[in-house]
Amino acid sequence: MTPTIAFSLLYAMGLLTFSIELWTGIAVKGWSGDQALVHRDRHPGPYWFVMALQMVVLFGIPAYQIWG
């Protein structure tokens, strides 16, 4: 039961992060360095690419594990 709770909490944190990135317009594309954040108003192409990649990871992997 503990792994299920841990995975649920990680998924909830991922959803919260994704929602905040959509709301603020700033996406995290890396862990460290000068180019860790991308702003939607300055660089819309890379921003939406990062968001699409995060969406595939956030929704695609759990869906594949459930139905795959």
C-alpha positions in Angstrom: 0.0 0.0 0.0 2.9 2.4 0.7 4.1 2.5 -3.0 0.6 3.3 -4.1 0.5 6.3 -1.7 3.9 7.4 -2.8 3.0 7.2 -6.5 -0.3 9.1 -5.8 1.6 11.9 -4.1 4.2 12.1 -6.8 1.4 12.3 -9.4 -0.5 14.9 -7.5 2.7 17.0 -7.2 3.2 16.6 -11.0 -0.3 17.8 -11.7 0.2 20.8 -9.3 3.5 21.7 -11.0 2.0 21.4 -14.5 -1.0 23.6 -13.5 1.2 26.3 -11.9 3.4 26.3 -15.1 0.4 26.8 -17.3 -1.0 29.5 -15.0 2.2 31.5 -14.6 3.6 31.0 -18.1 7.0 29.9 -16.8 8.0 26.2 -17.4 10.9 24.4 -15.8 13.0 22.8 -18.6 16.0 21.8 -16.6 17.3 21.2 -13.1 20.2 23.7 -13.0 22.0 26.2 -15.1 21.3 29.5 -16.6 18.6 28.3 -19.0 16.5 26.3 -16.5 13.3 28.3 -17.0 11.5 29.2 -20.2 9.0 32.1 -20.4 5.9 31.8 -22.5 5.9 35.4 -23.6 9.6 35.5 -24.6 9.9 32.0 -26.2 6.5 30.5 -27.0 7.8 27.6 -29.1 10.2 26.1 -26.5 7.7 26.8 -23.8 5.0 24.7 -25.5 7.5 22.0 -26.4 8.4 21.6 -22.7 4.8 21.6 -21.7 3.9 19.0 -24.3 6.8 16.8 -23.2 5.7 17.1 -19.6 2.1 16.3 -20.6 3.2 13.1 -22.3 5.2 12.1 -19.2 2.5 13.1 -16.8 -0.5 11.5 -18.6 1.0 9.1 -21.1 3.1 6.9 -18.9 0.3 6.3 -16.3 -2.2 5.7 -19.0 0.1 3.2 -20.7 0.6 1.4 -17.4 -3.1 1.2 -16.8 -4.3 0.2 -20.2 -1.1 -1.0 -21.8 
